[in-house]
């Protein structure tokens, strides 16, 4: 087992644990205002200090972790749930009108970054975590569709697929029973990568005010609130920034480690 996989799993588990624990316990009420104790640096009472409203930063980081994870997890789930079937369908009907429609639709979505999609959605429905999930999820659909189609195309000419076709199985059944299990490893690795990108996207949307709304803490909005106070309270920007870095680094290392672990060619080469 590679060091990347172990380190990535440890960092990701640490963030996930903080998010899960925040459902039942935080050191302080993350929404409680305590103006007399505002802008305290990290100390024994407040491990990460307090913000400009006197709220405990450690509690806000814990709750912000579950916000980021929830948004990214659901958005990646949307991308996989819709993108994988589209990719399988496009590969099964390579060169047909269906393949052309799906791929040109992917190109159309890729032309609009998730931030632009979020702005369009929030202009109609208003800012919020749900709309951030929809925006990031829509952007993930063509990613998984392209990955699935590319991997599936290389399998459709393999002998075991030809044998399945000769036995009378249809394209849909072959895609589910034979193609999907053989591309699952690739989708798992891509899922971890998109999950880390989802964390960054959620932070970016919250930074510009399009993500989770107050009083729900969000790492991106914590950075936005801190930008005018960095000179005299640097912990306000440093701590949520480090939380984002650690989470994204852990997920990227986890994805890299999973790729090496799940790919038999790499395992044989390193043996």
HUURGI-V594801 format. One record per pair of residues at least 6 apart in sequence whose C-alpha atoms are under 8 Angstrom apart, sorted by the first residue. I is the first residue (numbers start at 1). J is the second residue. Records with the same first field share a line. If there is no record, write none. Layout:
I = J / J
//
This chain:
1 = 257 / 261
2 = 257 / 260 / 261
3 = 257
4 = 253 / 254 / 256 / 257
5 = 253 / 254 / 255 / 256 / 257 / 258
6 = 254 / 257
7 = 250 / 253 / 254
8 = 249 / 250 / 251 / 252 / 253 / 254 / 255 / 257
9 = 250 / 251 / 253 / 254
10 = 250
11 = 246 / 247 / 250 / 251
12 = 247 / 250 / 251 / 254
15 = 65 / 247
16 = 65 / 66 / 69
18 = 62 / 65 / 66
19 = 62 / 63 / 64 / 65 / 66 / 69
20 = 66
21 = 62
22 = 59 / 62 / 63 / 66
23 = 63
26 = 59 / 62
27 = 56 / 58 / 59
28 = 56 / 59
29 = 55 / 56 / 59
30 = 55 / 56 / 57 / 59 / 60 / 63 / 217
31 = 55 / 215 / 216
32 = 54 / 55
33 = 53 / 54 / 55
34 = 53 / 54 / 55
35 = 52 / 53 / 54
36 = 54
37 = 50 / 54
38 = 50 / 51 / 52 / 53 / 54 / 55
39 = 49 / 50 / 51 / 52 / 53 / 54 / 233
40 = 49 / 50 / 51 / 54
41 = 48 / 49 / 50 / 233 / 235
42 = 48 / 49 / 50 / 235
43 = 49
46 = 56 / 57 / 58
47 = 57 / 58
48 = 56 / 57 / 58 / 235 / 239
49 = 56 / 57 / 58 / 235
50 = 56 / 57 / 236
51 = 57 / 236
57 = 236
60 = 217 / 218
61 = 217 / 218 / 219 / 240 / 243
63 = 216 / 217 / 218
64 = 216 / 217 / 218 / 219
65 = 218 / 219
67 = 212 / 216 / 217 / 218
68 = 199 / 202 / 203 / 218 / 219
69 = 199
71 = 129 / 130 / 132 / 133 / 198 / 199 / 202
72 = 133 / 136 / 195 / 196 / 198 / 199 / 202
73 = 195 / 198
74 = 133 / 137
75 = 133 / 134 / 136 / 137 / 138 / 140 / 198
76 = 136 / 137 / 140 / 191 / 194 / 195 / 198
77 = 137
78 = 137 / 138 / 140 / 141
79 = 137 / 138 / 139 / 140 / 141 / 142 / 143 / 144
80 = 140 / 141 / 144 / 191
82 = 141 / 145
83 = 140 / 141 / 142 / 143 / 144 / 145 / 146 / 148
84 = 141 / 144 / 145 / 148
85 = 145
86 = 102 / 145
87 = 144 / 145 / 146 / 147 / 148 / 149 / 152
88 = 145 / 148 / 149 / 152 / 175 / 179 / 180
89 = 98 / 99 / 172 / 175
90 = 98 / 99 / 100 / 102 / 103 / 149
91 = 99 / 149 / 150 / 152 / 153
92 = 153 / 156 / 171 / 172 / 175
93 = 99
103 = 146
106 = 141 / 142 / 145 / 146
107 = 142
109 = 138 / 139 / 142
110 = 139 / 142
113 = 139
114 = 135 / 136 / 138 / 139 / 201
115 = 135 / 201 / 205
117 = 135
118 = 131 / 132 / 134 / 135 / 136 / 205 / 210
119 = 210
121 = 131 / 135
122 = 128 / 131 / 210
125 = 131
127 = 209 / 210 / 211 / 212 / 213
128 = 210 / 211 / 212 / 213
129 = 210 / 211 / 212 / 213
131 = 211
132 = 202 / 205 / 210 / 211 / 212
136 = 198 / 201 / 202
140 = 194
144 = 187 / 190
147 = 187
148 = 183 / 187
151 = 183
152 = 179 / 180 / 183
155 = 161 / 179
156 = 162 / 179
161 = 174 / 178
164 = 174
165 = 171 / 174
185 = 259 / 262 / 263
186 = 259
189 = 255 / 256 / 258 / 259
190 = 255
192 = 251 / 252 / 254 / 255
193 = 251 / 252 / 255
195 = 251
196 = 247 / 248 / 251 / 252
197 = 248
199 = 244 / 247 / 248
200 = 244 / 248
202 = 211 / 220
203 = 211 / 218 / 219 / 220 / 221
204 = 220
205 = 211 / 220
206 = 212 / 213 / 218 / 219 / 220 / 221
207 = 220 / 221 / 222 / 223 / 224
208 = 221 / 224
209 = 221
211 = 218
212 = 218
219 = 240 / 241 / 243 / 244
220 = 240
222 = 236 / 237 / 240
223 = 236 / 237 / 240 / 241
226 = 234 / 236 / 237
227 = 237
229 = 236
230 = 236 / 237
260 = 266 / 267
261 = 267
//
